[in-house]
Structure formats: C-alpha cells, structure tokens
C-alpha cells in the first residue's frame, strides 16, 4: 500500500471492507482479521468503508493480499454465480474436516487466512510448497 496514492489506498480499503462485509463478519472479527490495533473502536470501521485508508503495516498488507487471493479464487471457482463464493465461505466443507472456512479464518488469524487461500488457490499452494 505504501507505493499507492492516497486515493488508491482508500479504494483498496473500501473494497476490502466490502468483501469482509459480504462474508458477514462482525466488526470485532474484521478488526481481528485485518490486524488493526487492538484498541480500534468498532465505529472506526465506518470510516474505512467510506473514505479512510487502512494504516500502513506489513502484516495488514499481507492479510489484504490473501483476502484478495481468496476472493479471486472464489470468483474463479464460481464464475457464473458470485453469490456462491459468499455462501461457500460460510458453509461447512467436507474438504476442511467439516469446518466452516470463515470460522477457520476468524479462529486462526493469518494462519487461517493462508490455509483457506491454499485450499482454494492451488497455484498459490503450489508456489508455497513446490
């Protein structure tokens, strides 16, 4: 994000918030998932949805990259029905030991985000595990 203009940073922030909102995450879950500071008030999320860029941090950038990767993989998996990706993230999956992907993300933080991305994006998984 540091090489982006302020407008690009805001646009990316708004897009990430749209994704997380579409997944049905609570404010506390969003704060945790994107690694905002622990004391971030939930009302601050409104600003991120409208006109404020996320703070710049390497951890946040990594998480954003994985969230975009998950979203792209879901779009590729369900090219004719964008709502299926939103449904998939909230339903139990036999391939994930009957767990809910979003629950894995919430409970395991960055590790959970990476696990779900690897599950969905075989090229990313292959790149990480040659």
C-alpha positions, -999 to +999 in steps of 0.1 A: +000+000+000+029+023+006+035+026-032-001+036-038-016+070-040-039+081-012-069+076-035-058+041-044-053+032-008-088+044+001-103+025-029-085-007-018-096-002+018-133+003+007-130-029-015-116-050+014-144-038+037-170-047+010-155-082+008-154-087+046-189-073+049-202-096+022-187-125+042-210-115+071-182-107+095-188-088+127-169-056+135-147-073+161-139-101+136-130-076+109-107-058+133-090-091+142-088-105+107-071-074+092-049-069+123-060-034+132-046-023+165-064-040+195-079-007+207-095+002+174-131+012+181-157-007+160-171+027+149-138+033+131-148+007+106-174+031+092-146+055+081-128+026+064-160+018+045-163+054+033-131+075+029-102+065+051-073+042+041-061+014+064-030+022+084+001+010+066+017-021+080+034-051+066+011-075+084-020-058+072-007-057+036-001-095+038-036-102+051-051-079+024-032-098-003-045-131+010-081-118+012-079-106-024-064-140-033-093-158-016-118-136-034-102-141-068-101-179-062-138-179-052-146-159-083-127-184-105-144-213-088-179-198-093-176-177-124-214-177-132-227-171-097-208-145-075-231-153-046-218-189-044-184-176-031-202-157-003-221-189+005-191-212+003-171-191+029-200-196+054-208-233+049-192-264+063-168-281+039-160-318+039-126-310+025-119-288+055-128-315+081-164-303+081-153-269+093-166-235+081-140-216+061-148-183+077-146-199+112-111-211+103-101-176+093-116-160+124-102-185+149-067-188+133-060-153+121-032-151+094-026-189+096-063-195+089-064-170+060-034-187+044-050-221+050-082-211+032-062-195+004-041-226-001-073-247-002-089-225-029-059-214-049-039-244-060-014-222-079-007-203-046-004-236-027+020-250-054+041-218-053+044-221-015+050-259-015+070-268-046 
